Amino acid sequence: MRAFVAVVEEGGLSAAARRLHLSQPALSQTVSALERQLGVQLLVRSSTGVQATDAGMTLLSEARAVLARHDQALAAMARHTDVGGSVLRLGIPLELPSDLLTRPLVELAAAYPETRVQARHLSTSAQLTALTGGELDVGLLREHPVGQELDAVLVAEERLGVLLAADQAAKIAVPGGVRLDALAGLDWVGFSRSGSPAWYDELTAVLRSHGLDLGAAVPEGQSLIAEVKLAAVGAGGAFALAPPDWSQPLPDAVTWCPLVGHPLVRRTWAVWPATSRRRDLGRLIASFEPQVIG
């Protein structure tokens, strides 16, 4: 709701992202997830910005009231504790199942209303560095950490499908989806290895084993936003990988197809320092229910 209010008040995703200290793709994903949850269109997006629909204006009024009451309740509870509330620093990747955090955060807020969650969008590599350096309390990573310093629990498995130009998909699709080896000859619109080396190596090994030439790698440290991926795929001659519930709206020229046999599974682990004894962190971890998507 805070994200939605910020977008409406700022009149655009870019300005709202700067206000909230989030990336624009992450903010767009959050608002899209809210629209799916409520089952209505909240915003009309255009090249000049965004404008709230009638439903969006109704939610804007309600959201402001809810947020004001929420902040008032936290302030009232803070008077009953010796500390001004604790901060739980959470790392999350750019793409995440839309409802993965909903239940854990709701249960955390109910059990520990004094705890405030501070989310940061970081790659797996950056989260590992922050966790070992004491800059994060828990992270959602694409790979299981090595060693005894960090504990981890699997929270999601996503069976990846493929984004293709609609006419290209019509040519190569078979019953059940698209075979991975049918993508030979197309360029992979991927991601930088530096963001998650183990997941990158696992993924590219499977692609190469099916005869795919991955072409030029994405430069180290660079990430491709959703709009760039969709533009490359829609132009033809390229493919991208995405889960079935990918939040970004697809243009008419692009379609999502499952991969026959589900050869690619993206896993997400909740990871935290093994020495942590925080009860609110323990409650958050215990609230995760492993999801299999796709």
C-alpha positions as CSV (number, residue, x, y, z in Angstrom):
1,M,0.0,0.0,0.0
2,R,2.9,2.4,0.7
3,A,4.3,1.6,-2.7
4,F,0.9,2.3,-4.4
5,V,0.4,5.6,-2.5
6,A,3.8,6.8,-3.4
7,V,3.3,6.0,-7.2
8,V,0.0,7.9,-7.2
9,E,1.4,10.9,-5.3
10,E,4.5,11.1,-7.4
11,G,2.7,10.5,-10.7
12,G,5.2,8.0,-12.0
13,L,7.2,4.9,-11.1
14,S,10.6,6.5,-11.5
15,A,9.9,9.3,-9.0
16,A,8.2,6.9,-6.6
17,A,11.1,4.4,-6.8
18,R,13.5,7.2,-5.8
19,R,11.3,8.2,-2.9
20,L,11.1,4.6,-1.6
21,H,14.7,3.8,-2.4
22,L,13.6,0.9,-4.6
23,S,14.4,-0.1,-8.1
24,Q,11.8,0.7,-10.7
25,P,11.3,-2.9,-11.8
26,A,10.8,-4.0,-8.2
27,L,8.3,-1.2,-7.6
28,S,6.4,-2.1,-10.8
29,Q,6.3,-5.8,-9.6
30,T,4.9,-4.7,-6.2
31,V,2.1,-2.7,-7.7
32,S,1.2,-5.3,-10.3
33,A,1.0,-7.9,-7.5
34,L,-1.4,-5.6,-5.6
35,E,-3.6,-5.3,-8.7
36,R,-3.7,-9.1,-9.1
37,Q,-4.5,-9.6,-5.4
38,L,-7.4,-7.1,-5.5
39,G,-8.6,-8.2,-9.0
40,V,-8.8,-4.6,-10.3
41,Q,-6.7,-2.3,-12.4
42,L,-5.5,0.5,-10.1
43,L,-3.3,2.5,-12.5
44,V,-3.3,3.5,-16.1
45,R,0.2,3.6,-17.4
46,S,1.4,5.8,-20.2
47,S,4.6,7.3,-21.6
48,T,4.0,10.4,-19.5
49,G,3.5,8.6,-16.2
50,V,0.6,6.9,-14.4
51,Q,-2.9,7.9,-13.3
52,A,-5.1,6.2,-10.8
53,T,-8.3,4.6,-12.1
54,D,-11.6,5.0,-10.2
55,A,-10.8,1.9,-8.3
56,G,-7.3,3.3,-7.6
57,M,-8.7,6.5,-6.2
58,T,-10.9,4.5,-3.9
59,L,-7.9,2.5,-2.7
60,L,-5.8,5.6,-2.3
61,S,-8.2,7.0,0.3
62,E,-8.5,3.7,2.1
63,A,-4.7,3.1,2.0
64,R,-3.9,6.4,3.5
65,A,-6.2,5.8,6.3
66,V,-4.9,2.3,6.9
67,L,-1.3,3.4,6.9
68,A,-2.0,6.3,9.2
69,R,-3.7,3.9,11.7
70,H,-0.8,1.4,11.3
71,D,1.8,4.0,12.1
72,Q,-0.3,5.3,15.0
73,A,-0.5,1.8,16.4
74,L,3.2,1.2,16.2
75,A,3.9,4.5,17.9
76,A,1.5,3.6,20.7
77,M,3.2,0.2,21.2
78,A,6.6,1.8,21.2
79,R,5.7,3.5,24.5
80,H,5.5,0.1,26.2
81,T,9.1,-1.0,25.4
82,D,12.5,0.2,26.5
83,V,13.7,0.3,22.9
84,G,12.1,2.1,20.0
85,G,11.4,-1.0,18.1
86,S,13.9,-3.2,16.3
87,V,14.7,-3.3,12.6
88,L,14.9,-6.6,10.7
89,R,17.0,-6.1,7.6
90,L,15.7,-8.3,4.7
91,G,17.4,-8.8,1.3
92,I,15.3,-9.8,-1.7
93,P,16.1,-10.4,-5.3
94,L,14.5,-8.4,-8.1
95,E,12.2,-11.3,-9.1
96,L,10.2,-13.1,-6.4
97,P,7.0,-15.0,-6.3
98,S,4.4,-12.4,-5.6
99,D,2.9,-13.9,-2.4
100,L,6.0,-15.6,-1.0
101,L,6.5,-12.9,1.7
102,T,2.8,-12.1,2.4
103,R,2.1,-14.7,5.1
104,P,5.5,-14.5,6.9
105,L,5.3,-10.7,7.1
106,V,1.7,-10.7,8.3
107,E,2.5,-13.3,11.0
108,L,5.7,-11.4,12.0
109,A,3.7,-8.1,12.4
110,A,1.1,-9.9,14.6
111,A,3.7,-11.6,16.8
112,Y,6.2,-8.7,17.0
113,P,4.5,-5.4,16.2
114,E,7.6,-3.5,17.4
115,T,9.8,-5.0,14.6
116,R,10.1,-3.0,11.4
117,V,11.2,-4.8,8.3
118,Q,13.7,-2.9,6.1
119,A,13.9,-4.5,2.6
120,R,16.8,-4.1,0.2
121,H,16.8,-5.3,-3.4
122,L,20.2,-7.0,-3.8
123,S,21.7,-9.8,-6.0
124,T,22.6,-13.1,-4.3
125,S,26.3,-12.3,-4.3
126,A,25.6,-8.9,-2.7
127,Q,23.3,-10.5,-0.1
128,L,26.0,-13.0,0.9
129,T,28.5,-10.2,1.4
130,A,26.0,-8.2,3.4
131,L,25.0,-11.3,5.6
132,T,28.6,-12.2,6.4
133,G,29.4,-8.5,7.0
134,G,26.5,-8.0,9.5
135,E,24.6,-5.7,7.2
136,L,21.6,-8.0,6.7
137,D,19.7,-10.1,9.1
138,V,18.1,-12.5,6.5
139,G,18.2,-12.8,2.8
140,L,16.4,-14.6,0.0
141,L,19.1,-16.1,-2.2
142,R,19.1,-18.1,-5.5
143,E,21.8,-20.5,-4.2
144,H,22.5,-22.4,-1.0
145,P,25.4,-20.9,0.9
146,V,28.5,-22.9,1.5
147,G,30.0,-23.3,5.0
148,Q,28.9,-23.1,8.6
149,E,28.5,-19.4,9.0
150,L,25.0,-19.2,7.5
151,D,21.9,-21.3,7.9
152,A,19.4,-21.8,5.1
153,V,15.9,-23.2,4.4
154,L,14.3,-23.7,1.0
155,V,11.3,-21.5,0.5
156,A,10.4,-21.7,-3.2
157,E,10.9,-23.7,-6.3
158,E,9.8,-22.1,-9.6
159,R,9.6,-24.2,-12.8
160,L,10.8,-21.8,-15.4
161,G,9.2,-21.4,-18.8
162,V,10.3,-19.4,-21.8
163,L,9.3,-16.0,-23.2
164,L,9.2,-15.9,-27.0
165,A,7.9,-13.8,-29.8
166,A,4.4,-15.0,-30.4
167,D,5.0,-16.0,-34.0
168,Q,8.2,-17.9,-33.0
169,A,6.3,-19.8,-30.3
170,A,3.6,-20.8,-32.7
171,K,6.3,-22.4,-35.0
172,I,8.1,-24.5,-32.3
173,A,5.5,-25.3,-29.7
174,V,4.4,-28.9,-29.2
175,P,1.8,-30.4,-26.8
176,G,2.9,-29.5,-23.3
177,G,4.9,-26.4,-24.3
178,V,8.3,-25.9,-25.9
179,R,11.2,-28.3,-25.9
180,L,14.5,-26.7,-24.7
181,D,16.5,-27.9,-27.6
182,A,14.0,-26.2,-30.0
183,L,15.5,-22.9,-28.8
184,A,18.8,-23.6,-30.6
185,G,19.7,-20.7,-32.8
186,L,18.0,-18.1,-30.6
187,D,19.9,-15.7,-28.4
188,W,19.4,-16.0,-24.6
189,V,18.5,-12.8,-22.9
190,G,20.1,-13.7,-19.6
191,F,21.8,-12.1,-16.6
192,S,25.3,-11.4,-15.3
193,R,27.1,-14.3,-13.7
194,S,28.4,-12.1,-10.9
195,G,24.9,-11.7,-9.4
196,S,24.6,-15.4,-8.6
197,P,27.6,-17.6,-9.8
198,A,26.3,-21.0,-8.7
199,W,22.8,-20.5,-10.1
200,Y,24.2,-19.1,-13.3
201,D,26.6,-22.0,-13.8
202,E,23.8,-24.5,-13.1
203,L,21.4,-22.8,-15.5
204,T,23.9,-22.4,-18.3
205,A,25.1,-26.0,-18.0
206,V,21.6,-27.2,-18.7
207,L,21.1,-24.9,-21.6
208,R,24.4,-25.9,-23.2
209,S,23.6,-29.6,-22.6
210,H,20.6,-29.1,-24.9
211,G,22.7,-27.6,-27.7
212,L,22.1,-23.9,-27.0
213,D,24.7,-21.3,-27.9
214,L,24.4,-18.7,-25.2
215,G,26.2,-16.0,-27.2
216,A,27.7,-12.9,-25.5
217,A,27.4,-12.8,-21.8
218,V,25.8,-9.9,-19.9
219,P,28.6,-7.7,-18.6
220,E,29.6,-8.3,-15.0
221,G,27.5,-6.3,-12.6
222,Q,24.9,-5.3,-15.2
223,S,21.3,-6.4,-14.9
224,L,18.6,-6.2,-17.7
225,I,15.3,-4.7,-16.7
226,A,12.1,-6.4,-17.7
227,E,11.3,-3.8,-20.4
228,V,14.7,-4.5,-22.2
229,K,14.1,-8.3,-22.0
230,L,10.6,-8.0,-23.5
231,A,11.9,-5.7,-26.3
232,A,14.6,-8.1,-27.3
233,V,12.3,-11.1,-27.2
234,G,9.5,-9.3,-29.1
235,A,11.9,-8.4,-31.9
236,G,12.4,-12.1,-32.6
237,G,15.5,-14.2,-32.6
238,A,15.8,-14.3,-28.8
239,F,14.3,-15.9,-25.7
240,A,14.2,-15.2,-22.0
241,L,13.4,-17.4,-19.1
242,A,10.6,-16.6,-16.6
243,P,8.4,-18.2,-14.0
244,P,4.6,-18.8,-14.8
245,D,3.5,-16.0,-12.5
246,W,6.0,-13.4,-13.8
247,S,4.5,-10.0,-12.8
248,Q,5.5,-7.9,-15.8
249,P,2.6,-7.4,-18.2
250,L,3.4,-9.1,-21.6
251,P,2.9,-7.2,-24.8
252,D,0.9,-8.8,-27.6
253,A,4.0,-9.7,-29.5
254,V,5.4,-11.8,-26.6
255,T,4.0,-15.0,-25.1
256,W,5.1,-17.3,-22.2
257,C,5.3,-21.1,-22.7
258,P,6.1,-23.9,-20.3
259,L,9.2,-26.0,-21.0
260,V,8.5,-29.6,-21.7
261,G,9.7,-31.8,-18.8
262,H,10.4,-28.7,-16.6
263,P,14.2,-29.0,-17.1
264,L,14.9,-25.6,-15.3
265,V,14.0,-25.0,-11.7
266,R,14.9,-21.8,-9.9
267,R,15.2,-22.2,-6.1
268,T,15.1,-19.6,-3.5
269,W,16.5,-20.0,0.0
270,A,15.9,-18.0,3.2
271,V,19.4,-17.5,4.6
272,W,20.5,-16.0,8.0
273,P,23.6,-15.9,10.2
274,A,23.9,-19.2,12.1
275,T,24.7,-17.3,15.3
276,S,21.5,-15.3,15.3
277,R,19.2,-15.7,18.3
278,R,16.6,-13.2,17.3
279,R,13.1,-14.5,18.1
280,D,11.4,-12.2,15.5
281,L,13.7,-13.6,12.9
282,G,12.9,-17.2,14.0
283,R,9.2,-16.4,13.7
284,L,9.7,-15.1,10.2
285,I,11.7,-18.1,9.1
286,A,9.1,-20.5,10.6
287,S,6.3,-18.8,8.8
288,F,7.6,-19.7,5.3
289,E,5.8,-22.6,3.6
290,P,7.9,-24.0,0.7
291,Q,6.2,-23.3,-2.6
292,V,6.4,-25.2,-5.9
293,I,5.3,-22.9,-8.7
294,G,4.6,-24.1,-12.2
